């Protein structure tokens, strides 16, 4: 029995009357609360530990005297709030593919796979179900659009690493708008099979955007593919301090607004997934400037979604993360306040600054560059230790192919910015969950990740088939 059918059941109304309640008033309240969500915006700050959430709020409050939009939703009691268990089928510590698949397909799968079971069982992803019900659908992200989190809402694949094939699956699915990075998986110059997917998408009727100007000129009536960078998009702090990147690369909030505007006129509504994927990448690298400013960039996308939902009245907004990563935190060190406030002096990510060094960099050059870009002074011994990592660097790995010394630098930074890190890997946290709009009143205080799939379908009154 559907929940709205329950309230229409005559025997229930008779029982309510017998205890002195007004069936009519209860029906009005129930109908208002149980109104179908025409639209769903599902926002994911990938890899956001509770410490990341706290650091972003503390930084913004101390620097500007204001709260993040997410925290304000709690202060103003606009949202339902809870926790979610994100374990996968193979581990209590999930990866992004299994996490997104738990929401996307409604089943826990093994880490590394997308909506497929161990015996090649196929679970239909939620955006395919929404599309079949007549809704417009899409994803926007700060990492490759073919990456694990958007893919988990869209496709079936034995491996999250099959990104060239996932790019081809997107073409066949012809979703309404897909934007992020990942040029290497669409370009004939970088694909092993030399297929020119950009041309294939254009021939299939897609508007293909390669920069912010292209994105701002999209028109309604045909699907959109936006690919703005070779791999993941640059970190927010690196983008805002580089005019060329600022002009070319859209923010997550700008992509979110474009996607909403592109789909909002669909008579049956839309579903949009929004991912701040570089929050996770920064956590892997213990990159404080990277994670802080990308989390704040995500927070601006939250505002875009909430502004639309509060005006529209038919939109369910879900705000969450798929797992923790590295569990950063403000440590109890001498002069913690002053040291934490020094983060306002950072003008680039650790990734940017470490990539500016090589085997020929001197310790004096390294010390000077870090002082200029991040405002603190390393010792000569610390500089020499960092430079040891540039001897014979091997280009391998997913998140740090150049084997840059992220962890050693973060440990040195602790003495200057008061931020410590548990590790550089995912953690098995229960994750933050907030909801606003039709259906949010039914959100449990504690949810298993796979229950989200059915919850969203029920909220939108879309068949689970």
N, C-alpha and C positions, 0 to 999 in steps of 0.2 A: 504493500500500500504506500503510495506517495504521501509525503508529509502534508501537502495541501489538501489531499483527499481526506486525510484523517480529520481535519477541522471541519470538513463539509459533512461528515458522517452524522446522520440524525440522532443516533443513539448517544453519541458523545454530547451533542447539544442538549438532549433531554436530561442527561446526567448533570450537566452544568446548571440547568434551570432548577433542578431539584435541590441544589445546595445554595440557591439564591443568587447565582451569577446570571448576568444578562447575556444570552447567547448572541444577540445582535451586536453588542459592543465588542464581545470577544471575537466574533467573526471579522469585524472591521479591523481590529488590531492585528489579528492573525493574517488577514489578507494583505495588509500593509507590510507586515514584516516578511511575509512569504512571497513577496513579489518576485517574479522571475528576473534574473540578471540577463538582460539583453546582450551586454558586453562584459568581457572579463579581461582585466589587465593583470598579468602575473609577473611581479618584479622579483628578481633574484640577485642579491649581492653575493656572487659565487665565492665560497671560501671565507665568509665573514664570521670570524669568531666573535664571541661577546666582547672580547678585548678590543677588537677593531671598531665595533659599534661604540664602545665607551671612549676610545681615543678620538674618534671623529667628533663626538659631542663635546668632549672636554676641550679639544683644540678650538673649535668654532666658538664655544662659549667664552673661553678666555681671550681669544683674539678679537672677536667682534661683539661679544656680549649677547649673543643670540643662541637659540637652540637649533639643532638639525630639524628638518621637517618631520622626520620619523619620530624623534623624541617628542615634538610638539603634538603629534597625533595621540601619544600616550597622555601627555599633560592635559590636553583638552578632551580626553576620553572620547575621541571620535571613532576609535577602532576597537574591535574585539582583539584580545591578545592571548597568545598561548605558546606552547612549545611543541616541537615535532621530532619524532624519532626517525632518523635518516639512515639506519643500517641497511646494508645491501644483502643479497642472498649469500654472498661469500665472506662478508666481514662486518663487524660492528663499526668499522671505519670505511665509509663509502668513498668511491670516486665520483666525479661529476656525471659520468655516463650512467651509472647505476642509479644515482640520485635522481637525475632528471627522468630516467625511465620509470622510476617508481611513481612519479606524478603523471608522466606521459602515457604509460601503458597500464598503470595500476597494478603492477606485479614487481616484486623484488627480483632483480636479475643479478648476475655476477658482475663484479667490477670489470669495467672495460667493454661491456656489451651494451647494445642499445635496443631495448624492447624485444629481446630474444632470450629464450630459455636455454638450458644446457643441451637439450635435444632438438634444438632449432625451432622450438615453439615460437610462434609469432604473435605479439600483442599489439593490436592496432593503436598507434599513438593518438593522443587526444586532439591534436590539430587536424588530423585526418577525419576524426569523428565530427568535429565542429564544422569543418568544410562540407562534409556530407549533409549536415543539417542546414546548410545554406548560409552559414556565417562566413565573413571574411576572416582570414587568419594570417598571422605573420610573427616574425621574431626580429629583434634588434639586439646587438651585442657589441662589446668592445674587444672581443677576440674574434677569430675566424667564424663566420656564420655557419661553417660546417663543423664547428667544435661541439664538444659533448653536450653542453646544456641546451642549446637550441635544437640540436639533432635529436635529443631525447623526447622532445615534444612533436617531432616530425616524422622520423624514419625508423626502419628496422635495419640493424646491421650487427653482424657478429663481433665487429671491432670498431671502437670509437676512432681508431687510427685510419680507417678507410675514408679519409676526408675527400680524396679525389672522386670516389664513387658516390659519396654523400652529396657532393656538388651536382652530380648527374641525377641523383634521385630527386633533388629539389626541382630540377628542370621539369621532370615528369609530373611532379605533384602540382606545380604551377600555383603555389601559394601566393597570396596577394602582395605581401611585402616582406623581403628578407634583406637585412642590412647589417654590416659589420666589417670585419677584416677578412683576410684569407685569399688575397689575389693569386697566390701561388697555386691554388687548387682550381682556378678558373682560366688561367692564362696558358696559351699554347707554349709560351717560352719556358714555363716552369713545370708543366705537367709532363710526366714521363711518356704518356701516350701522345703528346703534342696536340691534343684536342683543344680547339679554341672555343671554350664554353661561353665566353662573352658574346661571340657571334651567334652561337647556338641559341642563347637566351634572347638576343635581339630578334632573331628569325622566328622565335616562338611567340613574339609579341610583347616581350618584357621591355620596360624602360630600364636601361642599365646606367647606373650612376657611379662615377669614379671619384667624385669630390663633392664638397659641400654645395657648390654652385649647382651641380647637376641635381642634387637632392632637393634643393629649394625650387627647382623648376618642374618637379614631377606633376603629372596631371592625373586626374581620376579616369577610371575606365579601363586601365590595363595594369598588369602586375609590375612590381618594381624589384629589381635586384640592385642593391647598393654594396659595393666592395671598395673600401677606401684606403687600404694599406696592404702590404705584402703578407704580413702575418697578423698578429694582434695589433690593435691600434696603439699609438704611442701613449704612454702614461699621461694622465691629465696634467701633472705638473710640468712635464716636458713639452706638452702641446701649448700650454698657456704662456710659456716663456720662449716660444719660437713662433714668430709671425707667419712664416711659411706654413707650418703645421696648423696654426690657428685658422688660417684662410682655407686650408684644404680639408681638414678632418673635422667632421661634425662631432658635437658632444653627444653623450648618451641621451641627454634631455632633448636635444634637437632631433635626434633620430626618433625618439619616443613620440614627440609632438607630430612629426611628419607622418609616422605610421598611424597614429590615431586619426589625424585629419584625412588620411588616404582611405581609411576603412569605415569611418563613422557614419557615412551616408548609406551603408548597406542596410536594406530594410530589415534583415534578420539579425543585425548586429555583428560583432566581431570578437575574436580572442587574440590577444597580443602577449607574447612573452618578451620581457625586457631583462637583459642580463648585463651586470657589471662584471665581466669575466676577468678583467685585469686585477681586481681585488685579490683573487685567488693567486694569480701569477706573482703579484708583489709579495704575498704571504710566503710563497715558496722561496722567494729570494730574501726574506726578512728585510724587505725594502720599505722603510718607514714612510718616506715621502711618496713613494708610489702608492702604497696602500691607503694612506691618509687622504690624499687628494682624489683618488678614484672612488673611495667611499663617499666623499662629499659630492663628487660628480653624480654618483648613483642617487644621492639624496635629492638632487635637483630633478632627476627623472621621477622620483616619488612625487614631488610637488606637481609636475606636469600631469601625472596620472590622477592625482587627487583633485586638482583643479577641474579637470574634465569630469570626473565622477561626481563631484559635488554639484556641478552645473547640470549634468545629464540625468542624474537620479536613477539610472537604470544600469549602472556599471558596478560590478564587483571588483574591488582592488585587493589583491593579495600581495603582501610584502614579506619576504623571507630570505633564507639562504639555504644552500644545499648541504653544507657541512662546515665545520670549523677548519681552520688551517693556521698552524704555527702558534696560535693562542698568544698574540702579543699583549703586553700589559705595561702599565706605568709602574715602575719599580720603586720601592722605598729606598731611595739613595739620598745622599747629602744634597741639599738644594734642589729637590725634585721639581718644584714649581718652576724655578728659573731655567733649569736644564730642559724641561719639557717645552717651555715657551720658546726655546731656541729653534724649535722646528719652523717658526715663522721665517727664519733666515734661509731655509733650504730653497734653492731655485731649480733643482733637478732631482731626478730619481737616482738611487744607487746604481741602477742598471746603466743609466746614461753616463754617470761619472766613471764607473768601472770600465765601460767600453772605450773611454777616452785614453786609457792607459795601455801600454804594451811592453814587450820585453826590453825595449830601449828607454823606457821612462826612468828618470832618476828619482831618488827618494825626495829630493828637494822639489822637483816638479810636481810630484804627487801631493806633497804637503800643501804647496801653494794652491794647486787646483781645488783641493777639497776645502781649503779655507775660503777661497773665493766663491765657490758654488754652494757650500753648506755651512760655512760660518764657524767651524771649530778647527782646532789645530792638533794633528796627530804628532806623536813623537817620531824621531828618526827610526827607532827600532820598529815601531808599528808600520811605518811606511815600507821599510825593507821587508818585513814579513809579508805584507800584501803583495809586493812585487815579486816575491818568490813564486807566487801562483801563476805568473805569466810566462814561466819557462816551460816550453813544450806543451802548450794548451791543446787538448784534444777536442775536436768539434763533434760532440755527441751529447745525447740526452734530449728530453722534451722541453723542459722549462729553462735550462741553463746549458745550452749546447757548447758555449765557449768555456764552460767550467770557471766562470768568474768567481772571485772570492767574496760572495755575498755574505756568508755566515761570519767570516772573520771581521769584515767591516762592521756588520751589525753589532758584534760583541764589543768592538772598540767604541761604537757610537753610544752604547749604553752609558758610558761615563760622561757623555756630553748631552744626551737628550732624555735620559731616564726611561727609555723604552727597552724592555727585554722580550725575548722570544723563547717559547718552549721548544720549538723545533723548526724544520722547514717542510713539514709534511701535514697532510690532512689529519684531523682529529675527530673523534667520535662523539662530538657534542650533540646534545639536544638543541635544536636551533630555534631562533626567534621567529615568531609567526604573528602577523597582524593582518586583519581584514576590515574592509569598509564596504558598505553597500548591500544590495539585496543578497541574502544568504548568509551574511556575516554573523547574524544573530544566532545561527545554528552551529557556529564553529565551536568544537569542543576545546577545553582548556589544554588538553594533551592529545595529540593526533599521531597515528602511525602514518608514515609517508605515503604508503599505497592507498590509504583512505582518501587522500586528496583528489585522486582521479575521479572517483565516484562523486565526491562532494561537489566538484566543479561541474560535472555533467548534470547533477541534480539541480544545482543552483541555476543553470542555464536551461533546464528542462530539455536536455538533449539525450536521446536514447543511448544506452551503454551497449552498443553493438557495432 
